Structures are given as C-alpha cells and as structure tokens.
Amino acid sequence: MIDPLQAALTVAGSGLQAQSARIRIVSENIANAQSTGATPGSDPYMRKTITFSSELDKASGVPVVQVREIGFDTSAFPVVQDPGNPAADINGAVKMPNVNILTEVADMREANHSYEADLQVSQQARQLISMTIDLLRNSS
Amino acid sequence: MVDSILALATQHLDWLSSRQAVVARNVANANTPGYVAQDVQPFSALVADGGDHTGFSLSTTHPGHIAVDPTADLNTRSVVGSAWEITHSGNAVTLEQEMIKASDIHRSYSLDTAITRAFHQMLNMAAK
C-alpha cells in the first residue's frame, strides 16, 4: 500500500486520463456528424459511446478508474433525401450518422466538469504534501 | 502530554490523507456506472475506544489484530444514504459534495500542521 496522498494523486490522474478519453470520443463523434457511407445505401458513421469502471491497479494497489469499453450507439440512422449524394440509394435516400450535436456538447460539458474536479483534487493532494514538508522547514 | 498531542495530530493527519485518497477515488469515478461514493470511518470512531491510556490508538478486540496505523488499510465504508443524488446509471457521486469534503480536509490538515509546528516550537524552546 502506497502513501494515501500518493494514492490520491494516482487515482485523480487516472480520472483525468479517463475524462480525456471521453472528450476524444466526443470530438470523434462531432467531427463525424456528417460522415455518410461511401457506397450507395451503405451505413454512415456510427456514434461511439464510452463507459468507465473502477479497477485495481496491480502495480500500486490503488483502485483507479479505467475505460471499460468503447461501444457503438445502435440507435436508428436518420434518413434524408439527397439524390446527388454518393451514398444515396435508388430512391435518393441517404442515411446520416446518429450523432446529435446537442447531446455531444452536453456530454463534453460533463466531461469538462469532471476533469476540473479531478484537477482540483490532485492540486489539493499536492498542497497537503507540501504542507507536510513545510513542517520540516520551520521547526529547526 | 505534548507527546500524546503530537501523536493525535499525526494520527489525524494520517486519517485525513486516507480521506483525501477516498475523495480522489470518488471524484475519479464520478461517471462510472454503479459506483457509490465512499467515505472513511469518522475519526472520532477511531480514537474513542482506544485500548491504551491515551485513548488515541486503535482498539484490538481480537488477538489477530495488529495495533498499527489505524488508516493504513484505507478502511472505507459505503455510504449510500448520504449521497446527495443517484443518477440513472446507478452512480452516486456528487462532485459538489466531494469538493466540500475536500475543502474540509484541507482546512483540518492545515490546522493539524499548524498545531504540530506550534508544539515543535514549544519543545524547541524548552530544549534550548
């Protein structure tokens, strides 16, 4: 078992990593919000999802948070009429990605919120460590 | 007297460090489905039933118990009831609640280190 404050830094760091992965997935979704398929009638970009889980880090013995799975959103693709599109089928219908920008932005804000909280905690753990070191500094 | 106060302050610092680690775990799992926020045992519970004369150490109620640092094993317990909200995914971590805990820890930690420093200075004064 490592020092609790060191453990706090490790766990908060894993949280930062997890939230960055989440922001990466969100940006992938937003970037591909208009990515249709390449061939007529083919499926467009499928929205990605990300879930976390708490797992024990074997090296340090600390329960850190990790990305459990990057999955796909299997909801239906919205269909628009666009006969000129390369992905249009015989009837001129094009399947668009099932990405809702509003949902993605809300998700990004939440990730941002959690990231800031993680940052706050690791900053504070560092302050506690330096407070302890300061005990040595003044009492000579 | 001074010794027991320093020992108590050290124990409290240890306990606060453990609590900070638990807060860090809660915040890191703020978006983990099914994760329930945890907290350490209250410090008063650790010192109330101390076995020795100071009343500041862990009680050993079983021969197998080793009287060491009370918080070394980070003995946490689940506190489902005190969570402010539980989301649809079963996650019961409120960041605001955790931030309040964190600032509480910060305040107590600086108080403890200040007390320790003050007593150190007193000891030094006596020694000189």
Contacts between the chains, C-beta under 8 A, distances in Angstrom:
chain1	res1	chain2	res2	distance
A	1	B	72	6.5
A	1	B	73	7.0
A	1	B	74	7.1
A	3	B	17	7.2
A	4	B	14	7.6
A	4	B	17	3.9
A	4	B	18	4.6
A	4	B	20	6.6
A	4	B	21	4.1
A	4	B	71	7.2
A	4	B	74	6.6
A	5	B	17	5.0
A	5	B	20	6.2
A	5	B	21	7.1
A	7	B	21	4.4
A	7	B	24	7.3
A	7	B	74	7.7
A	8	B	17	7.7
A	8	B	20	4.8
A	8	B	21	4.3
A	8	B	23	7.4
A	8	B	24	3.8
A	9	B	24	7.5
A	11	B	21	6.8
A	11	B	24	4.3
A	11	B	25	4.9
A	11	B	28	4.8
A	12	B	24	4.6
A	12	B	27	6.8
A	12	B	28	6.0
A	14	B	28	5.7
A	15	B	24	7.6
A	15	B	27	6.2
A	15	B	28	3.0
A	15	B	29	7.5
A	15	B	30	7.5
A	18	B	28	7.1
A	18	B	31	7.7
A	19	B	31	7.6
A	22	B	31	7.5
A	51	B	33	6.2
A	52	B	29	7.1
A	52	B	31	5.7
A	52	B	32	4.4
A	52	B	33	7.5
A	53	B	32	6.0
A	53	B	33	7.8
A	54	B	25	7.5
A	54	B	29	5.2
A	54	B	32	5.5
A	54	B	35	5.8
A	62	B	21	7.9
A	63	B	25	6.0
A	64	B	28	6.9
A	65	B	28	4.4
A	65	B	29	5.1
A	65	B	32	5.9
A	110	B	31	7.2
A	111	B	31	7.7
A	113	B	95	6.7
A	114	B	27	7.5
A	114	B	30	4.8
A	114	B	31	5.8
A	114	B	95	7.0
A	117	B	27	4.9
A	117	B	30	6.5
A	117	B	95	4.7
A	117	B	98	7.0
A	117	B	99	6.8
A	118	B	27	5.6
A	118	B	28	6.1
A	120	B	27	7.9
A	120	B	99	6.8
A	120	B	102	7.0
A	121	B	20	7.7
A	121	B	23	6.2
A	121	B	24	4.8
A	121	B	27	5.0
A	121	B	98	7.7
A	121	B	102	6.1
A	122	B	24	7.3
A	124	B	20	7.1
A	124	B	102	5.6
A	124	B	105	7.5
A	124	B	106	5.8
A	125	B	20	5.7
A	125	B	24	6.7
A	127	B	106	6.9
A	128	B	16	7.5
A	128	B	17	7.0
A	128	B	20	6.3
A	128	B	105	7.6
A	128	B	106	7.2
A	128	B	109	5.2
A	131	B	109	6.1
A	131	B	110	6.1
A	131	B	113	4.9
A	132	B	13	7.3
A	132	B	113	6.7
A	134	B	113	6.9
A	135	B	113	5.6
A	135	B	116	5.9
A	135	B	117	6.0
A	135	B	120	7.5
A	138	B	117	5.6
A	138	B	120	7.9
A	138	B	121	7.9
A	139	B	117	5.9
A	139	B	120	3.8
A	139	B	121	6.5
A	139	B	124	6.8
